[in-house]
Amino acid sequence: MTGEGRRAFTLRPMALTDTATTPPYRPHIGPTRQYMRDIVLGVNDGLVSIFLLVVGVVGGGLKPREVLLAGLTGAVAGAISMAAGEYIATKSQEEVFDSEQDLEWEHIKFHRQRELDEIRQMFGDMGLPADQVEQVVAALDNDDEALIKTMMALEFGVVETERRKPLRAAVFSGLLFIAGSLPSLIPFMVVTTTGAGLIAGAIGAGIGLFAVGALKTVSTRKSPWISGAENVAIAAAGAGISYLVGSLYNAYA
């Protein structure tokens, strides 16, 4: 197999620190890490999409009950679309990985030396000394399961514990889209004027967007304030455009 698709390795030098200032050990996120994209995208898309939809139809002059109907319809359609799209995309990706793994087994069986040479080169590119590379290659040559897992990890970035389940990805995306739509819709279930509903919805969606932006820094380890504010700012800009479109429609339709 050629080196196409091989992941580049960038080694970051570790700064030497005094043991007195060494931070405590921090564990990794865990088994939900591979679904972080679905979690963040699902709830964030629900917050942004439905809020912008509500802002647009309010600008278009709809009454509270009409706004609620439009929002509910958009929330259901969006959730189904997100779930279906994520299911198909994840299933397709996993099928590609399965196909590549089958091909790797074929290469190991019929072109073993070439695969071992690739392993040798990849570990060499990582900076492992030549004598240690040979020890690793020799060990892998004696264990086909370890060899195939190593090839999949280094060449395609595929680790079994990081594989995604299509149905789980779809459920995360769909349900969280619905959850994200609620702050914009709930006010229109109780208010009698669109102005009050829009203000309440904007506050709820803004809080939700800031929370999503801040919470994702648990995994990215960036500033929660900057991430949260960025998320709100993007949605606010979109809301302005949506309201303008709705107002123009209302004025000239």
N, C-alpha and C positions, 0 to 999 in steps of 0.2 A: 504494500500500500504506500502511496506517496505521502508526503508530509502535509497535504492540503488539510486545512481545518485544524492543524496543530495549534495549541494554545501557546502564546509567548509567555515566558516566565520573566518577571521583573522582580529582582530581589531587593528588598529594602534593607539597608544596613540598620542594625539595631543599635540605638544609642546606649552608651554605657552609663548606668545610673548608680548612684550610691544606694546601698541596701537600705539605708534609713528612709529614703524617699521612694522606694519601689512600691508601686500601687498594689493593692490586694488583687488576687486572682479573680478575673471576671469570666464566668462561663459564657459559652456561645448561646445563641437564641434557642436552639433545640429543633425538634422535628417539624415545627411549623415554618421554618425558615424558607423552604422552597415555595410556600404558599403566600409569602409576604406580598408579592406582586398582586395576587388575586384579592387579598384582604384590603390593601391600600387602594387599588384601582376600583374595586367594587364599591366601597363606601364613598370614596372621593368622587367617583363618577355620578353616583346617586345624588350626592350633595350638590355638585355643580350643575349637572344636567337639569335636574328638576327645578332647582332655584332659578336657573336661567329661563326655563320654560315658563315658570310662574311669572317672573318679571316681564317676559315678553307679552304674555296674554293679558296681564294687568295693564301694560302700556297700550294694548290693543282695545281696551275698554270693556273687557268681560266683567261680569258680576261675580261675587264670591263663589256662588255655587257652580258657575261655569268654569271658574278658575280651578276649583277643586276637581271637577270632572276631567278637565284637561290634564291636570297634574297626576291624578290617579291613573288615567289611561297611559300617560307617558311613563309613569313608574312601573306599571305592569309590563308594558312593551319593552322598556329598557332592561328590566330584570331578566325577561325571557331571552332577549337578544344577547345580553351579557353572558348568561349561563350557557346558552347554545353555542355562542362563539368561542367561549373558553373551553367548553367540552371538546368541540371539533379541533380547535388549535392544539390543545394539550394532547389529545388522542393522536393527532397526526404527528406531533413531535415525538411522542413516545414510540410510535410505530417506526419512525425514522431511526431512533436509537436502537430498537430491536433489530432492524434490518442491518444496521452497521455492526451490531454485535455478532450477528450470524456471519457476516462477511469476515469479521476478525477471526472467528473460529476457523473459517475456511483458510484464511491466510496462515494461521498458526499450524494448521494441519499440512498444508501443501507448500508454504513459503516461510517456514519457521525461521530460517537464518536471517531472512530479510527483516522479519519482525523484531528479532533479537538485536539486529543492527540498529533499527529505529529506536528501540529502548535504550541502547548504548549511547546513541547520539543525544537523545532527549535528556538523560541523566547527566551526560557530559555538558550539555548546554546550561544545565542548572548549576554547574560549578562543582560537581562531585569529582573528587580525584579519580584518576584513571583506574588505580588498583581497586578502589572501592566500587567503582562502576562495574568492574568485572565480577566482583563478589555478588552484587545485586543481580546482574544478568544471569549468573550461574544459578542463583537461588530461584529466580523466576523460571528458568529453563526446566527446572525440576517440578514445577507446579503449574499446570495449565490454567487452573482456576485463578490463581494469583496473577498469572501472565495476562489473561484476558481482562481482568479487572484493572490492572495497571495500564494496559493499552487504552481501554475505554476512558479511564480517568485522564491520562496525559494527552491523548490525541483528540478526544471529543469533549472533555470536561464532564463526563458522565460518571457519577458515583451512585451506586444502588440506593444508598440512604437518602439521596437528594432527588430521586425520581418522583415525578408528580402523578397523582391519580386523577384521570379526567373528570370523573364524577365529583370528587371532592373539590376540585378546582371550580367546577361549574356551580356547585352549591354555595361555596364561599362568595363567588362573584354575584350570583343572582340574589341571594338573601341579603348580602351587605349593600347591594344597590338599593333594595327596598328600604333598608334601615337608613341609608343616606338620604332618601327622598322624604322621610317623615318630618324633619324640622321645617321644611318648606310647605308641607301639606296640612299638618295638624292645625295651624292657626285658622285656615279657611274652613275648618269643620265647626268653628265656634264664633267667628267674627261676623259682623253684619256689613262691614265696609271693606273694600279692597285695600284701602290705604292702611288700615290697622293690620290686616292680614299680611300685607307686604312687609311692613315694619317688623312684625313679630317673626315672619319667615326669614327675613334678612338677618335678624339677631340670632335665631336658631341655627341657620345655615352657617353664619359666620363663626359661631362658637364651635360647631362641628368641624368646619374646615380647619380652624386653628388647631383643634385637638388632634385631627388626623395628621396634620403637618408636624405637630410636636411629637406625637406618639411614634411616628416612624423613625425618629432619631434614636429610639431605643436600639434599633438595629444599625442605623447609619452612624450613630455616635457623633452627630453634628449638633449645632445649636438649636434647641427646640423653639426658641423665640424667632429666630430668623426663618426657620422652616415653616412654622405656623403662619407667620406674617406673609411669607411668599405665597402660600396656598390661598390665603384670604385675598391678597392683592390680585391674583390671577382671576379668581372668581368675580371680584368686584369689577374688573375691566370687562369681563364677559357680560356681566349684568347690565352694564351701561350700554353696551352694543345691543343687547336683547331688548332693552326698554326703548331704545331709539327706533329699532325696527318695528316694534309693536305700535309705538306712537305714530310713526309715519304711515303705517297701515291704517290706523284709526282715523288719521287726518285726511287721507286721500282715497281710501277705498270707497 
